[in-house]
Amino acid sequence: MLGTHVRSARERLGLTQQQAARRWKLSQTYVSLVEQEKRPVPDRLARLLARTETRMATGLAFDTPAVAPDDLPRLLGALHYPGFAYLGEPRDVTNPAVVVLMALRAKAVPARVTEALPWVLFTFVDLDWRWLVDQAKLSNVQNRLGYLVGLARQVAEQRGHESAVHQLVDVEHQLEDARLAKEDTLGRHLAEAERRHLREHRSAAAMHWNLLTSLTAEDLRYGK
């Protein structure tokens, strides 16, 4: 999280540096230095601000919580994903790039969680893409990420968010050269009959990313 983010948050809250320092239990001098990028944003403050304004969660550290795939709905809810918002607690706010990576790495992911990932990529389009792309490559899940980024781009197009479209197209290009030939799924265990069916009936994009999935942008209710 940058000092400019802290200053913007403070100004939106209508606080002077002195008032913010009292609220955040810091010295006014330290708050000033943070806002001038002369001191790092304390992790405690970054987490506090992210709990207040979820969109600032992209500035949190890349700590991977020790959670199971079953905990992903709770983490998505903390990011205010509509489908799981009732599960989210402020204390569970995690960097959205980390949440996406955890889902990409999981061997088995509930369909509702997979459907939420394009929403995260679109909503937090200012996340640290370099980190996420690099980590996806290290885990050999760049095909999964590439396909989901494509779905997020379609959502952005439906909503007319040109800046998000441009960012997501750029990420697709970054992943293109790293595309794997190995066949994969979006975290689903498939019987051989289902695999054969999907090979014949999947979308052109799923074929391009060598994925066996029937998920399309039309299936994402939040894309309307």
C-alpha positions in Angstrom: 0.0 0.0 0.0 1.4 3.4 -1.0 1.4 6.6 1.0 -0.8 8.2 -1.6 -3.4 5.6 -0.7 -3.2 6.5 3.0 -3.6 10.2 2.2 -6.6 9.6 -0.1 -8.2 7.5 2.6 -7.6 10.1 5.3 -9.0 12.8 3.1 -12.1 10.7 2.3 -12.6 10.2 6.0 -12.4 14.0 6.5 -9.5 13.7 9.0 -6.5 15.9 9.5 -3.2 14.2 9.9 -3.4 14.8 13.7 -6.9 13.3 13.9 -5.9 10.4 11.8 -2.8 9.8 13.9 -4.9 9.6 17.0 -7.4 7.2 15.4 -4.7 5.0 13.9 -2.5 5.2 17.1 0.5 6.6 15.3 2.4 9.9 15.6 1.4 12.8 13.4 5.0 12.9 12.2 4.9 9.3 11.1 1.6 9.8 9.3 3.1 12.7 7.4 6.2 10.7 6.5 4.1 7.8 5.3 2.0 10.0 3.1 5.2 11.5 1.6 6.5 7.9 0.8 9.3 8.4 3.3 8.2 5.6 5.6 6.5 2.3 4.7 2.8 1.9 5.4 2.6 -0.3 8.6 0.8 -3.6 7.9 -1.5 -2.9 10.8 -2.6 0.4 9.2 -2.9 -1.2 5.7 -5.2 -3.9 7.1 -7.3 -1.4 9.0 -7.8 0.7 5.9 -8.6 -2.3 3.8 -11.3 -3.3 6.3 -12.8 0.2 6.0 -12.5 0.4 2.2 -12.3 -3.0 0.6 -10.9 -1.6 -2.7 -7.7 -0.9 -0.8 -7.1 -4.6 -0.2 -4.9 -4.7 -3.3 -2.3 -2.9 -1.1 -2.1 -5.6 1.5 0.9 -7.9 1.9 1.0 -11.1 -0.2 0.6 -13.4 2.8 -1.1 -16.7 2.0 -3.4 -17.6 4.9 -3.4 -21.2 6.1 -6.9 -22.0 4.9 -8.6 -24.8 2.9 -10.5 -24.4 -0.3 -13.7 -24.5 1.8 -12.6 -21.2 3.3 -12.5 -19.4 0.0 -16.2 -18.3 0.1 -15.5 -16.6 3.4 -12.5 -14.7 1.9 -14.5 -13.8 -1.1 -17.3 -12.5 1.1 -14.8 -10.3 2.9 -14.0 -8.7 -0.4 -17.7 -8.0 -0.8 -18.4 -10.5 -3.6 -22.2 -10.5 -3.7 -22.7 -14.2 -3.7 -20.8 -14.7 -0.5 -21.1 -11.3 1.2 -23.1 -12.7 4.0 -20.1 -14.8 5.0 -17.5 -12.1 5.0 -15.9 -10.6 8.1 -13.7 -7.5 8.1 -10.9 -9.4 9.8 -10.8 -11.8 6.8 -9.9 -9.2 4.2 -7.0 -10.5 2.2 -5.2 -9.2 -0.9 -7.5 -10.2 -3.8 -4.5 -11.4 -5.8 -3.8 -13.9 -3.0 -7.4 -15.1 -2.9 -7.3 -15.7 -6.7 -4.0 -17.6 -6.5 -5.3 -19.8 -3.7 -8.3 -20.7 -5.9 -6.1 -21.3 -8.9 -3.8 -23.7 -7.0 -6.6 -25.7 -5.5 -7.1 -29.2 -6.9 -10.9 -29.0 -6.3 -12.8 -25.7 -6.3 -16.6 -25.4 -5.8 -18.3 -24.0 -9.0 -19.6 -21.0 -7.1 -16.1 -20.0 -6.1 -14.8 -20.4 -9.7 -17.6 -18.2 -10.9 -16.6 -15.5 -8.4 -13.0 -15.2 -9.7 -13.7 -13.1 -12.8 -15.6 -10.7 -10.5 -12.5 -10.3 -8.3 -10.2 -9.8 -11.4 -12.6 -7.1 -12.7 -13.4 -5.4 -9.4 -9.8 -5.2 -8.3 -8.3 -4.6 -11.7 -5.5 -2.5 -10.1 -4.1 -5.5 -8.2 -0.4 -6.5 -8.6 -0.7 -8.4 -11.9 3.1 -9.0 -12.2 3.0 -10.9 -8.9 -0.1 -12.8 -9.7 1.1 -13.8 -13.2 4.5 -14.8 -11.9 3.0 -16.9 -9.1 0.5 -18.5 -11.5 3.4 -19.5 -13.8 5.4 -21.0 -10.9 2.4 -23.1 -10.1 1.6 -24.0 -13.7 -1.9 -22.6 -13.5 -1.4 -19.8 -16.0 -4.0 -21.4 -18.4 -6.6 -21.2 -15.7 -5.7 -17.6 -15.0 -5.7 -16.7 -18.7 -9.2 -18.1 -19.2 -10.6 -16.3 -16.1 -9.0 -13.0 -17.1 -10.7 -13.4 -20.5 -14.1 -13.8 -18.7 -13.3 -10.8 -16.5 -12.5 -8.8 -19.7 -15.9 -9.8 -21.2 -17.6 -8.6 -18.0 -15.7 -5.3 -18.3 -16.8 -4.9 -21.9 -20.5 -5.6 -20.9 -20.2 -2.8 -18.3 -18.4 -0.4 -20.6 -15.3 0.0 -18.4 -12.7 0.7 -21.1 -9.8 1.2 -18.7 -10.4 -2.2 -17.1 -10.7 -3.8 -20.6 -7.4 -2.4 -21.6 -5.7 -3.7 -18.4 -7.2 -7.2 -18.8 -6.3 -7.4 -22.5 -2.7 -6.6 -21.5 -2.7 -9.4 -18.9 -4.1 -11.8 -21.5 -1.2 -10.9 -23.8 1.3 -11.5 -21.0 -0.1 -15.0 -20.4 -0.3 -15.9 -24.0 3.3 -16.8 -24.5 3.3 -18.9 -21.3 0.3 -20.9 -22.4 0.6 -24.6 -21.5 -0.2 -27.5 -23.9 -1.3 -29.7 -21.0 -5.1 -30.2 -20.7 -6.5 -28.9 -17.4 -9.8 -28.0 -15.7 -10.9 -25.1 -13.5 -10.4 -27.2 -10.4 -12.9 -29.9 -11.1 -12.7 -33.7 -11.1 -14.2 -35.0 -14.3 -15.3 -38.5 -15.4 -13.9 -39.5 -18.7 -17.3 -39.2 -20.4 -17.6 -35.6 -19.2 -14.1 -34.9 -20.5 -15.0 -36.2 -23.9 -18.2 -34.1 -23.9 -16.4 -31.0 -23.0 -13.7 -31.5 -25.6 -16.4 -31.4 -28.2 -18.6 -28.7 -26.8 -16.4 -26.2 -25.0 -16.0 -22.7 -26.1 -13.3 -21.5 -28.5 -11.6 -19.7 -25.6 -11.6 -22.8 -23.4 -10.1 -24.7 -26.3 -7.5 -22.0 -26.7 -6.4 -22.3 -23.1 -6.6 -26.1 -23.1 -9.3 -26.2 -20.4 -12.2 -28.5 -20.0 -14.9 -26.2 -18.8 -18.4 -25.1 -19.8 -18.2 -21.8 -17.9 -18.7 -18.8 -20.1 -19.4 -15.1 -19.4 -23.1 -15.7 -20.0 -23.1 -17.8 -16.9 -21.9 -15.0 -14.7 -25.0 -13.3 -13.3 -23.1 -10.3 -12.0 -22.0 -9.6 -15.6 -25.4 -8.4 -16.6 
